[in-house]
Amino acid sequence: MPLADPTPLHLLASLGTAAFVLVLLVVLRPPVTRATPVAFTPWACVAAFTHYLALEGIYPPTVEPLFGGTLVGPTVFALAGGLWLLFRGLAVVRDREERGVYLAASGAGVALGLGVVTVSTLSFQRGDAFVLVGVPTLALVLSGVGYLSLGLVDPPGFARARLAGYLVAFAQTFDGVASALLVDGLGREVTRPSVEVAFAIAGTVGSPELLGVGWLLVVPRLVLSLVAVAALTRGSVETEVYRVLALAVLVAAGVAPGVTAILEATG
């Protein structure tokens, strides 16, 4: 169904709230550790679920633009960031440290609830179970093999990155595999920069018809994610917060569109 275009009020509400939350985060400086990318992962799923529900026409017209397009990113960020600030305050009151555990748990809870709602709106057909299980499994295997290769090429980087690095590799590979399913498996027209680049490369250098362009969506993403992990795990202690946040953004940038692609493939 066609989505309503965001009005200036929607832009102000989403971007303004996200900017306000970002300023508070910068000022209050909640702890950022290697658990932060893990905490971002369920919220990336929340963004994907809320976006898909907008495509299904679940929301009233007044709310739909906040989740139907690019505004879904700042909208969900504002929600997650606001909760992070709340959890940080509660942790201080209870004399505990909030290192992303509360954020991850709340995101997982919201994602689970939205997942149930989303699944209930899907018209399941034969093969959907294979897609829902097969795509993440294939991404897990491919990213695992790639990440182990990073351990052979760059052992110090592999040791420093640990779970956060693997999450980046998995998230980017997951998005590539899901996009490849839409393009090669289902023949959908997907207007995403990575897909357009893959078609441009395939048209320039040629690609075997049997392989399609799917491998161009998976292999380069995996390789680039490993390069990014190796680069972001280097640096001084002073820049560690920014490097960890960059890893978290890479995780979210892969998980959210990947989940959306799976929902589009099964819907």
Contacts in CASP RR format, 6 or more apart in sequence:
PFRMAT RR
TARGET T0000
AUTHOR 0000-0000-0000
METHOD contacts of the structure
MODEL  1
MPLADPTPLHLLASLGTAAFVLVLLVVLRPPVTRATPVAFTPWACVAAFT
HYLALEGIYPPTVEPLFGGTLVGPTVFALAGGLWLLFRGLAVVRDREERG
VYLAASGAGVALGLGVVTVSTLSFQRGDAFVLVGVPTLALVLSGVGYLSL
GLVDPPGFARARLAGYLVAFAQTFDGVASALLVDGLGREVTRPSVEVAFA
IAGTVGSPELLGVGWLLVVPRLVLSLVAVAALTRGSVETEVYRVLALAVL
VAAGVAPGVTAILEATG
1 55 0 8 1.000
1 56 0 8 1.000
1 57 0 8 1.000
3 54 0 8 1.000
3 55 0 8 1.000
3 64 0 8 1.000
3 65 0 8 1.000
3 68 0 8 1.000
3 69 0 8 1.000
4 61 0 8 1.000
4 64 0 8 1.000
4 65 0 8 1.000
5 65 0 8 1.000
6 14 0 8 1.000
6 65 0 8 1.000
6 66 0 8 1.000
6 69 0 8 1.000
6 71 0 8 1.000
7 65 0 8 1.000
10 65 0 8 1.000
10 66 0 8 1.000
10 71 0 8 1.000
11 71 0 8 1.000
13 66 0 8 1.000
14 66 0 8 1.000
14 71 0 8 1.000
14 74 0 8 1.000
14 75 0 8 1.000
14 78 0 8 1.000
15 71 0 8 1.000
15 74 0 8 1.000
16 74 0 8 1.000
17 74 0 8 1.000
17 75 0 8 1.000
17 78 0 8 1.000
18 73 0 8 1.000
18 74 0 8 1.000
18 75 0 8 1.000
18 77 0 8 1.000
18 78 0 8 1.000
20 78 0 8 1.000
21 77 0 8 1.000
21 78 0 8 1.000
21 81 0 8 1.000
21 82 0 8 1.000
21 85 0 8 1.000
22 77 0 8 1.000
24 82 0 8 1.000
24 85 0 8 1.000
25 81 0 8 1.000
25 84 0 8 1.000
25 85 0 8 1.000
28 85 0 8 1.000
28 88 0 8 1.000
30 84 0 8 1.000
30 85 0 8 1.000
30 88 0 8 1.000
30 98 0 8 1.000
31 88 0 8 1.000
31 97 0 8 1.000
31 98 0 8 1.000
31 99 0 8 1.000
31 100 0 8 1.000
32 241 0 8 1.000
32 244 0 8 1.000
32 245 0 8 1.000
33 99 0 8 1.000
33 100 0 8 1.000
33 244 0 8 1.000
34 162 0 8 1.000
34 163 0 8 1.000
34 164 0 8 1.000
34 244 0 8 1.000
35 99 0 8 1.000
35 100 0 8 1.000
35 101 0 8 1.000
35 104 0 8 1.000
36 100 0 8 1.000
36 164 0 8 1.000
36 244 0 8 1.000
36 245 0 8 1.000
36 247 0 8 1.000
36 248 0 8 1.000
37 163 0 8 1.000
37 164 0 8 1.000
37 165 0 8 1.000
37 167 0 8 1.000
37 168 0 8 1.000
37 244 0 8 1.000
37 247 0 8 1.000
37 248 0 8 1.000
37 250 0 8 1.000
37 251 0 8 1.000
38 100 0 8 1.000
38 104 0 8 1.000
38 163 0 8 1.000
38 164 0 8 1.000
38 167 0 8 1.000
39 100 0 8 1.000
39 101 0 8 1.000
39 103 0 8 1.000
39 104 0 8 1.000
39 107 0 8 1.000
39 248 0 8 1.000
40 80 0 8 1.000
40 248 0 8 1.000
40 249 0 8 1.000
40 251 0 8 1.000
40 252 0 8 1.000
41 104 0 8 1.000
41 167 0 8 1.000
41 171 0 8 1.000
41 251 0 8 1.000
41 252 0 8 1.000
41 255 0 8 1.000
42 104 0 8 1.000
42 107 0 8 1.000
42 108 0 8 1.000
42 109 0 8 1.000
42 110 0 8 1.000
42 111 0 8 1.000
43 76 0 8 1.000
43 80 0 8 1.000
43 103 0 8 1.000
43 107 0 8 1.000
43 110 0 8 1.000
43 111 0 8 1.000
43 252 0 8 1.000
44 171 0 8 1.000
44 251 0 8 1.000
44 252 0 8 1.000
44 253 0 8 1.000
44 254 0 8 1.000
44 255 0 8 1.000
44 256 0 8 1.000
44 259 0 8 1.000
45 111 0 8 1.000
45 114 0 8 1.000
45 115 0 8 1.000
45 255 0 8 1.000
45 256 0 8 1.000
45 259 0 8 1.000
46 76 0 8 1.000
46 79 0 8 1.000
46 80 0 8 1.000
46 107 0 8 1.000
46 110 0 8 1.000
46 111 0 8 1.000
46 114 0 8 1.000
47 72 0 8 1.000
47 73 0 8 1.000
47 76 0 8 1.000
47 252 0 8 1.000
47 256 0 8 1.000
48 255 0 8 1.000
48 256 0 8 1.000
48 257 0 8 1.000
48 258 0 8 1.000
48 259 0 8 1.000
48 260 0 8 1.000
48 263 0 8 1.000
49 111 0 8 1.000
49 114 0 8 1.000
49 115 0 8 1.000
49 117 0 8 1.000
49 118 0 8 1.000
49 259 0 8 1.000
49 263 0 8 1.000
50 67 0 8 1.000
50 72 0 8 1.000
50 75 0 8 1.000
50 76 0 8 1.000
50 114 0 8 1.000
51 67 0 8 1.000
51 68 0 8 1.000
51 69 0 8 1.000
51 72 0 8 1.000
51 256 0 8 1.000
51 260 0 8 1.000
52 118 0 8 1.000
52 260 0 8 1.000
52 263 0 8 1.000
52 264 0 8 1.000
53 59 0 8 1.000
53 67 0 8 1.000
53 114 0 8 1.000
53 117 0 8 1.000
53 118 0 8 1.000
53 121 0 8 1.000
54 64 0 8 1.000
54 67 0 8 1.000
54 68 0 8 1.000
54 69 0 8 1.000
54 72 0 8 1.000
55 68 0 8 1.000
55 264 0 8 1.000
56 121 0 8 1.000
57 64 0 8 1.000
58 117 0 8 1.000
58 121 0 8 1.000
59 67 0 8 1.000
65 71 0 8 1.000
66 72 0 8 1.000
66 75 0 8 1.000
67 75 0 8 1.000
73 256 0 8 1.000
80 103 0 8 1.000
80 107 0 8 1.000
81 103 0 8 1.000
83 102 0 8 1.000
83 103 0 8 1.000
83 106 0 8 1.000
84 98 0 8 1.000
84 100 0 8 1.000
84 102 0 8 1.000
84 103 0 8 1.000
87 98 0 8 1.000
87 100 0 8 1.000
87 102 0 8 1.000
87 103 0 8 1.000
87 106 0 8 1.000
88 98 0 8 1.000
89 98 0 8 1.000
90 98 0 8 1.000
90 102 0 8 1.000
91 97 0 8 1.000
91 98 0 8 1.000
91 102 0 8 1.000
118 263 0 8 1.000
122 128 0 8 1.000
122 263 0 8 1.000
122 266 0 8 1.000
122 267 0 8 1.000
123 267 0 8 1.000
124 266 0 8 1.000
125 266 0 8 1.000
128 266 0 8 1.000
128 267 0 8 1.000
131 181 0 8 1.000
131 262 0 8 1.000
131 265 0 8 1.000
131 266 0 8 1.000
132 262 0 8 1.000
132 266 0 8 1.000
135 174 0 8 1.000
135 177 0 8 1.000
135 178 0 8 1.000
135 181 0 8 1.000
135 262 0 8 1.000
136 174 0 8 1.000
138 177 0 8 1.000
139 170 0 8 1.000
139 173 0 8 1.000
139 174 0 8 1.000
139 176 0 8 1.000
139 177 0 8 1.000
139 178 0 8 1.000
140 170 0 8 1.000
142 173 0 8 1.000
142 177 0 8 1.000
142 218 0 8 1.000
142 222 0 8 1.000
143 166 0 8 1.000
143 169 0 8 1.000
143 170 0 8 1.000
143 172 0 8 1.000
143 173 0 8 1.000
143 174 0 8 1.000
143 222 0 8 1.000
143 225 0 8 1.000
144 166 0 8 1.000
144 169 0 8 1.000
144 170 0 8 1.000
146 169 0 8 1.000
146 222 0 8 1.000
146 226 0 8 1.000
147 158 0 8 1.000
147 165 0 8 1.000
147 166 0 8 1.000
147 169 0 8 1.000
147 226 0 8 1.000
149 226 0 8 1.000
150 157 0 8 1.000
150 158 0 8 1.000
150 161 0 8 1.000
150 169 0 8 1.000
150 226 0 8 1.000
150 229 0 8 1.000
150 230 0 8 1.000
151 157 0 8 1.000
151 158 0 8 1.000
154 230 0 8 1.000
157 229 0 8 1.000
157 230 0 8 1.000
157 233 0 8 1.000
157 234 0 8 1.000
160 233 0 8 1.000
160 234 0 8 1.000
161 168 0 8 1.000
161 229 0 8 1.000
161 230 0 8 1.000
161 232 0 8 1.000
161 233 0 8 1.000
161 247 0 8 1.000
164 244 0 8 1.000
164 247 0 8 1.000
164 248 0 8 1.000
164 251 0 8 1.000
165 229 0 8 1.000
165 233 0 8 1.000
165 247 0 8 1.000
167 247 0 8 1.000
167 251 0 8 1.000
168 225 0 8 1.000
168 228 0 8 1.000
168 229 0 8 1.000
168 247 0 8 1.000
168 250 0 8 1.000
168 251 0 8 1.000
169 222 0 8 1.000
169 225 0 8 1.000
169 226 0 8 1.000
169 229 0 8 1.000
171 225 0 8 1.000
171 250 0 8 1.000
171 251 0 8 1.000
171 252 0 8 1.000
171 253 0 8 1.000
171 254 0 8 1.000
171 255 0 8 1.000
172 221 0 8 1.000
172 222 0 8 1.000
172 224 0 8 1.000
172 225 0 8 1.000
172 250 0 8 1.000
172 253 0 8 1.000
172 254 0 8 1.000
173 218 0 8 1.000
173 221 0 8 1.000
173 222 0 8 1.000
173 225 0 8 1.000
174 254 0 8 1.000
174 255 0 8 1.000
174 258 0 8 1.000
175 194 0 8 1.000
175 221 0 8 1.000
175 253 0 8 1.000
175 254 0 8 1.000
175 255 0 8 1.000
175 257 0 8 1.000
175 258 0 8 1.000
175 261 0 8 1.000
176 194 0 8 1.000
176 214 0 8 1.000
176 217 0 8 1.000
176 218 0 8 1.000
176 221 0 8 1.000
176 258 0 8 1.000
177 217 0 8 1.000
177 218 0 8 1.000
178 257 0 8 1.000
178 258 0 8 1.000
178 259 0 8 1.000
178 261 0 8 1.000
178 262 0 8 1.000
178 265 0 8 1.000
179 190 0 8 1.000
179 192 0 8 1.000
179 194 0 8 1.000
179 195 0 8 1.000
179 214 0 8 1.000
179 217 0 8 1.000
179 257 0 8 1.000
179 258 0 8 1.000
179 261 0 8 1.000
180 213 0 8 1.000
180 214 0 8 1.000
180 215 0 8 1.000
180 217 0 8 1.000
180 218 0 8 1.000
181 261 0 8 1.000
181 262 0 8 1.000
181 265 0 8 1.000
182 188 0 8 1.000
182 190 0 8 1.000
182 261 0 8 1.000
182 264 0 8 1.000
182 265 0 8 1.000
183 190 0 8 1.000
183 195 0 8 1.000
183 198 0 8 1.000
183 213 0 8 1.000
183 214 0 8 1.000
183 217 0 8 1.000
184 212 0 8 1.000
184 213 0 8 1.000
184 214 0 8 1.000
186 265 0 8 1.000
188 264 0 8 1.000
188 265 0 8 1.000
190 261 0 8 1.000
192 257 0 8 1.000
194 217 0 8 1.000
194 221 0 8 1.000
195 213 0 8 1.000
195 217 0 8 1.000
197 216 0 8 1.000
198 213 0 8 1.000
198 214 0 8 1.000
198 216 0 8 1.000
198 217 0 8 1.000
199 213 0 8 1.000
201 207 0 8 1.000
201 213 0 8 1.000
201 216 0 8 1.000
202 212 0 8 1.000
202 213 0 8 1.000
202 216 0 8 1.000
207 213 0 8 1.000
207 215 0 8 1.000
207 216 0 8 1.000
225 250 0 8 1.000
228 246 0 8 1.000
228 250 0 8 1.000
229 247 0 8 1.000
232 243 0 8 1.000
232 246 0 8 1.000
232 247 0 8 1.000
233 243 0 8 1.000
235 243 0 8 1.000
END
